[in-house]
Structure formats: structure tokens, C-alpha cells
Amino acid sequence: MCGIVAYLGKKTAQPILIEGLKRLEYRGYDSAGVALMSDGTIKVKKTSGRISALESILDLPNNNETTGLGHTRWATHGQPNQVNAHPHADYTGKIAVVHNGIIENYATLKTWLQNEGVTFASETDTEVAANLIGYFYEKCGAGESASPSGKGGDENKKPAGQNRFEWAVQRALREVHGTYGFGILCADCPGMLIGAKKGSPLILGVGDGEYILASDAAAIVEHTTRAVYLADNEMVTVSAGGFYTKTINNVAVTKQLQDIEFSLEQIELDGFTHHMLKEIFEQPKALSTCMGGRVDVNNNKIRLGGIEEYFRELTRARRLIITACGTAFHAGVVGEFLFEQLARIPTETEYASEFRYRNPIIEDGTVVLAISQSGETADTLAAVEQAKERGATVLGIVNVVGSTIARTTDAGVYLHVGPEIGVASTKAFTGQVTVLTMLAIELSRRRHISTDEASRYIRELSEIPDKISRILEQSEHIKKIAESNLDKNNWLFLGRGVNYPVALEGALKLKEISYIHAEGLPAAEMKHGPIALIVDGMPAVFIATAGPQYEKIIGNIMEVRARGGKTIIVATEGNDHIRQYADCLITIPDAPELLQPMLTVIPLQLLAYHAAVLRGHDVDKPRNLAKSVTVE
């Protein structure tokens, strides 16, 4: 959940590192730092706070070093202060490390290193890695050295001809348990940069005589569109003459250069105040791209090439399990309604963080769908690995091409909604629901529904982007609703059926960026306890669109009004009947009930956005959150 960028080339490194860190700041913004190679030494500067705080302490005009590391942190071990900020130097001063991930056995390693006489300055697990590399580097030339695991002999001997720095990194990483993306420098090797990956993303951008190592392609695309994606337990060694890859066990690996899917323009603000607002307004185009080449209105078919060879297995599936976290979990619950009601396949949605720690039942005929925007979510990846171990077919729904989940699953579908920079997910959610809808329609067409019914759903799905555009025209109206309720610190979001998970998502959005306490519920569950929370003027957001449960939700609205609650209602256009129950009304175009979540979520995204901005918060970088959750 941290941002890593490293540079080796002909240009001055520091401006490239700072610009890269700014593009990665959405991954973490508790503290930041850089390390630069300079005349046989490594200079480290770091501070708590944002990249702007780091810039204020750097010697920008007089710096011409061409190799360096940069890091922006989301704290796990140790407070977000200057001492715990990355990069971390080892006890010899020769090794500098930046790290994304968690070293699970850091306490054991730290105790062992301290017993070996190694000193520590910070509370972080990363410094343990730096010192472990430094220990093996220092001991390498002195013959036999001890090791935390008690290994000796050939395990502690450098192969003839191998670079000492590279060997020390490999030797240290074989002792490390947990997840990591590392960028590493050694003062004795000024023309060398090493990266290593396990469970946290790491990409090497390859330019013309220059190389950029980063945890996200956003830090690379300004300089090159060609990249190498490291797999788990792989490392890359970079020098002015080129790069090579191998495993941490010193086995050579051949990697292919790939094109980065998105452009620099796609991650710029393009006139918008915030990335989140830009991404909300990008949804009509994003969903059109997501459906492009897939939704065939003329031939009444859905084509999902990434999983085409698995459709027979999906069609015969006896059970589907959807696993995800956060916003992706809410999309998964929408998918549960779609698969059960359209395709008639028993489906359950599991929090990946819970799925991985219990004893899930995986029987013949079970297919697992893993959903993740980044494709790097640690809990979801662990759930994928567990499901595969138990023999399930595992399919992925991710946005980032080449991500770990995309490579680990048997097959999958990319969202193709473009990069999402805002921490609070918006277009990824609607993209995930769109993919799940396409999959459910095609499965239902193959299993049991008529051609005419399939045709109707396909046609209605193709019209969703235009309908979202109409909802976005109400942004200023929704802003006024947010403004009129700005002093309220407790909200309810209520929906029924397929709009219940949209209520969950609306509450999450408000919590994430405005810091208003909000609770999402199935509307009928309100009277089983949460109705006790309602006081005079408390906002209750209802999704009361046309559908079989419309009359029921009107009853729930009346229950809130009877207790003095303020009703904010999302309803279908043309429904004049509901105005009498609404203190504030937002309308959406009509659509079949099962397709409504792609529409009903839009007003809730705008409501959260405007509330957060009006309260003076940084919506793109909400406190305590990071975009990609790559640690447990």
C-alpha cells in the first residue's frame, strides 16, 4: 500500500523520483523520502507528510545524481514519522531499501540480528530487511556467516562470479516471510539497481538508456510505454548496460516486454478539480469501452473472449462463489442477485479476508470469481490461491492488465475502464457490475431464457452509458442536497433487492471521503434494530426505483418520516407519486430492475463527493486509506 519509484539512467534522478512519487501518492501519503547515489555514498532525505513536505527539504537546484530510490508511505509498522519513513539504510550505511508489503517474521529476524550485534533506528519491518541484506553483504567476504534459519555451508556461499550485492539480496530474501516489493541500492555498486517482488506489484519500465522501477505504471508512462512485470519470487538487476531477471534462488528467468495499457493523459486531471470527480464523469465513456466489442446488440450475444473457453464449465456450474473486498465486494453482491435471478445458478459472495481463513467448501462444479480493481488486493489474492488449491476453477475480474490476480487466475475479464487514481472507487465499481451483468446475461441466454428476453437485456445494457450521462447532469442539484445536510454526522442508506448492495456502496463512499458515519442496510432490516438510531433531521437515503418491491420500500420511507428522519430518495423518472414522501428527490432513467445498480450508484457517488468537498476534505487522498490494499 505504498508507492515505490526508482530510476537509473542518464538524466538527473531526483526530479523524476519526485514526479513519480506525486503520481503514486494515492497509494500512500503518510511520509515520503528519496535516496540518491552520490560519489560512492547513498544520501537519504525523508520526512513525515506529503510529497510537498519532502520537496521543501530537498536540494533541488544542485542535484545531478542519476540513480535513486523514492517512496511514499502508508504506515503499517511504526508511526508515520520521519524516522519510520522510507528509504531505510542498513546499519553499515551501504544498503538503502524502499518497500511495499509486510514482513511477517520481522520480529524474529530483528531479534536474531540484534543478537548478532546489528543496531536499529526505526520501528519498521522494512529496516529489518535492509539490515538483513547488509548483514549478508558484510559477511559475504568473510567466509562462513550465520543465518536466522540456521542454514550454513553452501547456502551462505556466494557462487563464483556472482555480484556480491545481488547474492546478499537473494540470501536475505530467502529468510523473509510475507509480502514485498523492494527497490534496493548498494553504495559499492553505484551503477546498479535491484528490484524484487512477492505479493506486491513491481514493474520495470524500459526506456532509451534509462530504467524506472515502480509499484504502479502511473510513475512510468511519462517516460516509456514498455515494461516488464515481475512475478512472485522474482528479482531484476538493472545497470546502464541493461537488465536481467532471475528468481531469488538464482535461476534465470526470461521476461517479455509488454505495452502499458494506458496513457499519461488518462491519469491527468484534464480540467477537473479532483480525480474522483473526473472518474465519476468518465463512467459513460468507461462503460462504453468496457462493453465495446463485447455487447453485440445486432446478434443478441455477449462475447467475453478472456473466458470463452470456460463458458461450457460456467454454464454447467452448480455453484458460484464471488470473493472480493470493499467496493468490489459490493459489486459481487450485485452479481449474486444477477447470477441467481438471471442465470439461476446458486451464488454466494464472500469477503476475501474471511474466505482465506476458514475451511471453505469447494465441490465439483464450483466456480470462483475473484474481483479486484488493482488485481493486487492481498486478501483476494490469498483467496484465489486457496480456491485453486482446492480444485476450483478460478476466474478474475480486474482492471489492471498484467496484475498478479490476472496472472494467477485460470482466466478472466478485464474491465477496460482506464486507470482509477481516486482512492474511493467509482468507475471500477460500475465496470465490475457491467462485467458481471454481461456474464450473467450470456449465461442465462445459454441456460434457459428466451432469445427475446436475452435481446431485451442486451439492448437495455447497451443504453446504460447514455442514461448515466443524464444522471450526471444533476450534479449541482445533488451538491445542494449535500450542502443542506452537511451538519449531520449519522446517515442511513437503504435499498431492497439488487439495490441493497448499492446502499452498502453509498454508505461506504460517504464514510471513506467525508468521514461521516453512515450505515447501509436492506430497507426491511431497519425496523429490526437500526430504526432506534433515527432522530429528528437524520438523513436517510432510500433507493426507491420502479420494481416489484416499490410498495414495500414506501412503507419503510413512511417509518422514517414518522420518526422525524429526513428522506433523500433516488427514484425513477416520471414517478410523481413519490414526491410527497421525499424531502430531497433525485431521479434516474427507467431501466430493468437488475440493471439499475449501474444507475442508482451514480447519485450516491456524487452525494459523497460533494459532501466531502464541502467539508474541506481531500477526496482523492482520504485519511488512513490507500488505493491498492496490498498488505493484510
WOFEN-V781940 format. One line per field, one symbol per residue. ss: DSSP state (2 for helix, 1 for strand, 0 for the rest). psi: psi as a letter, one per 20 degrees, with the letter a starting at -180 (. if undefined). burial: + if it has 16 or more other C-alpha atoms within 10 Angstrom, else -. Layout:
# WOFEN-V781940
ss = ???
psi = ???
burial = ???
This chain:
# WOFEN-V781940
ss = 00111111000022222222222222200011111111001111111100222220000000000011111110000000000000011000001111110010022222222220000000000222222222222222000000000000222200000002222222222000010111111100000111111110001111000011110022200000011110000111111001111110000110000110000222200000002222222022222222200011000011002222222222200011111102222222222222222220001111122220000000000111111100000222222222222000111111000002222200111100000000000022222222222222222222200022222222222202222222220022222222220000011111102222222222222222220011111122222202222000001111110000022222222222220001111111000222222001111100002220222222222222222222000022200000000000
psi = krpppqppbirphghhgggghhijhiiqkhrqrqpppoljroppprrrarhhhghijqmghkpjqjprqqppqopfoqqmahgiqqqpqriijipppqppapohkhgghggghhhjjpqqhrjqhhhggghgghghggigijcqqrqhijqbchhjppqpiqpgggghgghghiippbqqoqppqphimikqppqqpoipqpqopoanjqpopqipihihhhhqjpqpoqrqkqqppprhibqqqrrijkpqppqppqpphrrhhijrhliqhqhggghgiihggghgghipigonhhjlqponhhjgijhggghjpippppprqchhgghhhghggghghgilppqqppphhhgijamqoorpjpppppppghjjpgghghgghghhhjjqppqqorhopjrghhhhrhaapqhljrqohpgopfhhghgghgghggggghghhhghrrhgggggggghghigghhghhhhijghghghgghijhjpjpqqpprqciighhgghggggggghikppqppqphhigikfihhiprpjppoopomrprijghghgghghhghhjjqppoporpqinhhihiiphpppqqqqqqgiihhighhghhghggghggghjkqnhhmqqjqqgonjq.
burial = +++++++++--+++-+++++++++++++++++++++++--+++++++++++--++--------+++++++++++++--+++++++++++++-+++++++++++--+--++-++----+-+-+-+++++++++++++++-+----+-++-------+++-----++++++++++-++--++++++++++++++++++++++++++++---++++++++++++-+++++++++++++++++-----++++-+---------+-++---+------++++++++++++++++++--++++--+++++--+---+--++--++++++++-++++++++++++++-+++++++++++++++-----+--++++++++++++++++++++++++---+++++++++++++++-+++++++++++++++++++++++++++++++++++++++--+----++-+++-++-++-+++-++--+-+++-+++-++---+++++++++++++++++++++++++++-++++++--+-------+---+++++++++------+--++-+++-+-++++++++-----+--++-++++++++--++++++++++++++++++++-+-+-+++++-+++++++-
